[in-house]
Amino acid sequence: MSSRTRFRCAECDSIAEWPGKYRGERVRCGVCGSETLVVVRRRYEDDWTEAITIFLGAAVGLVLGGPICMIVVALLALAVHLHLNGFFDDERAD
């Protein structure tokens, strides 16, 4: 599961997405050629799987131990899913 970072050009306001780029890395605008450092947002591939992960975690927790266990297991499943997606990775700021 990879991530893509969306950049906005400071000169011409065009938006481009680059896989594997972080805050502070230099990227060149495909329209005007200037370098841009403005990160609009980071988008993770397979965002729809978060809902499935929460649902399955809640179902397993409900079967194993009731409503409190359902909430705990659903949150744990979501945290593992986000960790595997790189959500908690540090953005390298140069």
C-alpha positions in Angstrom: 0.0 0.0 0.0 1.7 3.1 -1.2 1.1 6.8 -0.6 1.0 9.7 -2.9 1.8 13.3 -1.9 -0.2 16.1 -3.6 1.8 19.3 -4.3 0.6 22.7 -5.4 2.9 24.9 -7.5 3.6 28.2 -5.9 3.9 29.9 -9.3 1.1 28.6 -11.5 -1.2 26.9 -8.9 -1.2 23.6 -10.8 -1.5 20.4 -8.7 0.6 17.3 -9.2 0.8 14.0 -7.3 4.1 12.3 -6.7 4.5 8.8 -5.3 6.9 8.5 -2.4 7.7 12.2 -1.9 7.8 13.9 1.5 7.5 17.4 2.8 10.7 19.4 2.1 11.7 17.4 -1.0 12.2 19.4 -4.1 9.8 18.6 -7.0 9.6 20.3 -10.3 6.2 21.6 -11.6 5.2 19.8 -14.9 3.5 23.0 -16.2 5.9 25.9 -15.5 9.1 24.1 -14.5 9.5 25.9 -11.2 10.3 24.0 -8.0 7.5 23.8 -5.5 7.5 22.9 -1.8 3.8 23.4 -1.0 2.2 20.1 0.2 -1.6 20.1 -0.3 -2.2 16.7 1.3 -0.9 13.2 1.4 -3.3 10.6 0.0 -3.1 6.9 0.9 -4.0 4.2 -1.6 -6.8 1.9 -0.7 -8.6 4.3 1.6 -11.8 2.2 1.4 -10.1 -0.6 3.2 -10.3 1.4 6.5 -14.0 0.9 6.7 -13.7 -2.8 6.1 -10.9 -3.1 8.7 -13.1 -1.3 11.3 -16.1 -3.4 10.5 -14.2 -6.7 10.6 -12.4 -5.7 13.8 -15.8 -4.8 15.4 -17.3 -8.1 14.3 -14.5 -10.1 15.7 -14.5 -8.2 19.0 -18.2 -8.6 19.4 -18.0 -12.3 18.9 -15.0 -12.7 21.2 -16.1 -10.6 24.2 -19.0 -8.2 23.8 -19.4 -4.5 23.1 -16.4 -3.2 25.0 -14.1 -5.7 23.3 -15.7 -4.8 20.0 -14.7 -1.2 20.4 -11.1 -2.1 21.5 -10.5 -4.6 18.7 -11.9 -2.2 16.1 -9.6 0.6 17.2 -6.7 -1.8 17.4 -7.4 -3.1 13.8 -7.7 0.5 12.6 -4.3 1.4 14.2 -2.6 -1.6 12.6 -4.1 -0.8 9.2 -3.0 2.9 9.4 0.5 1.8 10.5 0.8 -0.6 7.6 -0.3 2.2 5.3 2.5 4.5 6.6 0.1 6.9 8.3 2.4 7.2 11.3 5.6 7.6 9.4 7.5 10.8 10.0 7.5 13.3 7.2 11.1 14.2 6.4 11.5 18.0 6.7 14.8 19.2 5.2 
